[in-house]
Amino acid sequence: MSTDNLHGENAIQKLREMVDKINIGMLCSNVAEEALHAIPMSRQEVDENGAIYFLFSSESETFQNVQKNKNVSLLYSDIKNYNFLSINGTAEISSDRARIDRYWNKMMGAWFEKGKDDPTIRILKVTPLAAHYWDNKTNKLVTFFKVAANALTDSQSDIGRHGNLDL
């Protein structure tokens, strides 16, 4: 696996591409304590600076954790294609009505019974501070055969790349 560290706009583009493709990641809060609190979250947007936005509830454990400690981690995993993304960042909570209106869809009704006007809806903005990706150049089956061929022939064919995203 080759190393390809990306910087600036290229790093933001890679982060956006992977988050948009994978969509649901594990948001980890309570990172300063012994036990992480991790929940699956579907991204609403990745902005031009690489910040990732979510809708969540002010009654959630995540909300309570972020109130105490703004440091969070996001973990994205596309098992089918062997693509992975790890992000460490800071969280910011808001009640931005315009974003709530923009992000609202019928699926959100399953989490917010009072609909779009539910007073517990909050925006969670995660600003990445550090990120690392693993990106296969091919699908899982081809990767498997390349790894097997490498083992049998004692060669090193490139099975993908990984690197830091310097945002």
C-alpha positions, 0 to 999 in steps of 0.5 A, spaced: 500 500 500 502 506 497 502 513 502 499 519 499 498 524 503 494 530 501 493 537 503 489 543 502 483 543 497 485 536 495 485 533 502 478 536 503 476 533 496 478 526 498 474 527 505 468 530 502 468 524 496 469 519 502 464 521 507 459 522 501 460 515 498 460 512 505 455 517 508 454 513 515 459 513 520 460 512 527 461 518 531 465 517 538 464 522 543 466 522 550 473 521 548 477 523 554 474 518 558 475 510 559 469 508 555 467 511 548 460 513 546 459 511 539 453 512 535 452 511 527 450 518 524 448 520 517 452 526 514 447 532 512 453 536 508 460 536 508 462 544 506 467 547 502 472 547 508 471 540 510 466 541 516 461 535 517 454 537 519 449 532 522 442 533 525 441 530 532 437 531 539 439 535 545 436 530 549 441 525 547 448 522 550 452 525 545 449 532 546 451 531 553 458 529 552 459 534 547 457 539 552 463 537 556 468 535 551 468 538 544 473 533 542 470 527 537 472 522 532 468 520 526 470 513 523 467 511 516 468 504 513 466 501 506 467 494 507 465 492 500 470 496 497 475 496 503 475 504 504 476 507 511 476 514 513 478 516 521 477 523 523 479 527 529 476 534 530 472 538 534 464 539 535 460 545 535 452 545 537 447 550 534 440 551 533 441 554 526 434 554 523 436 555 516 440 548 516 435 545 520 430 547 514 435 545 509 437 538 512 430 536 514 427 530 510 421 525 512 426 520 514 428 525 520 421 524 522 423 517 525 428 521 530 424 527 531 416 525 533 414 533 533 417 534 526 421 539 523 419 544 529 421 539 534 425 543 540 430 538 541 433 538 534 440 541 534 446 541 528 452 538 530 458 541 526 464 537 526 471 541 524 476 536 522 483 537 525 486 530 523 484 525 518 487 519 515 484 515 509 485 508 506 483 507 499 483 501 495 484 502 487 480 496 486 474 492 489 475 487 494 475 481 490 481 484 486 484 486 492 484 479 495 487 476 488 493 481 489 494 480 496 494 472 494 499 473 488 503 478 492 504 472 497 505 467 492 510 470 488 513 474 493 512 481 489 509 487 491 503 489 487 500 496 489 493 494 492 491 501 494 493 507 498 493 511 505 495 517 507 494 523 512 489 529 510 492 535 512 486 540 511 
